[in-house]
Amino acid sequence: MSVYGRHKITVNVIGVNGMKFCISGDKAGDMGIWLMDEHVGLLDTPVETIWSSSAAQVGATFNALRFQAREVTLPVVILDSPSRPWQMADSLWRKAWSYTEDAQIEIISSSGRRVLSCRLSATPEVELGKGGQFKGSARMLMHLKAGDPMWYDEDVTDVWRFDGIRWNGTVTVTN
């Protein structure tokens, strides 16, 4: 679906158990989980620069940069449906995450598909609010860490053909 000429972005979570949750996009909430707006850490890769200076130097000299582990806070709301109480959705969601194995956050947009592997880094915070389970809803703040902070997409390979004399083909370069 397009909004002002922009296409909706789909956000899926593929759990450590292989279960897939669409948490944003056209099929959001297919398993009772919706992404809230206050997420942090999904956009920019955390980078630290390293500098050095000598005793008589004015200022400092850039030496390198280091990509840090990515800290992500992922707020979701868990809601019930006529076919599934929120407790069941909550249980399925929790089983999709681990402290020792990576789950995947998958972003699908008009420019392609990207995947970030991450796992729980701290206990999820749950807020039942007024009425909570009686109203069939809960808010959960997931604390995640991606040891490899980069988003990845599928590798694209170009085919070269040998005609008996020379190799022919092209190389596609994207950034």
Stockholm file with secondary structure:
# STOCKHOLM 1.0

chainA/1-175         MSVYGRHKITVNVIGVNGMKFCISGDKAGDMGIWLMDEHVGLLDTPVETIWSSSAAQVGATFNALRFQAREVTLPVVILDSPSRPWQMADSLWRKAWSYTEDAQIEIISSSGRRVLSCRLSATPEVELGKGGQFKGSARMLMHLKAGDPMWYDEDVTDVWRFDGIRWNGTVTVTN
#=GR chainA/1-175 SS CEETTEECCEEEEECTTSCEEEEESTTTTTTSEEECTTCBSSSSCCEEEEEECCTTCSSCEEEEEEECCEEEEEEEEEECBTTBCHHHHHHHHHHTCCSSSCEEEEEEETTEEEEEEEEEEEEEEEECTTTHHHHTEEEEEEEEEESSCCCBCCCCCCCCEECSSCEECCCCCCC
#=GC SS_cons         CEETTEECCEEEEECTTSCEEEEESTTTTTTSEEECTTCBSSSSCCEEEEEECCTTCSSCEEEEEEECCEEEEEEEEEECBTTBCHHHHHHHHHHTCCSSSCEEEEEEETTEEEEEEEEEEEEEEEECTTTHHHHTEEEEEEEEEESSCCCBCCCCCCCCEECSSCEECCCCCCC
//
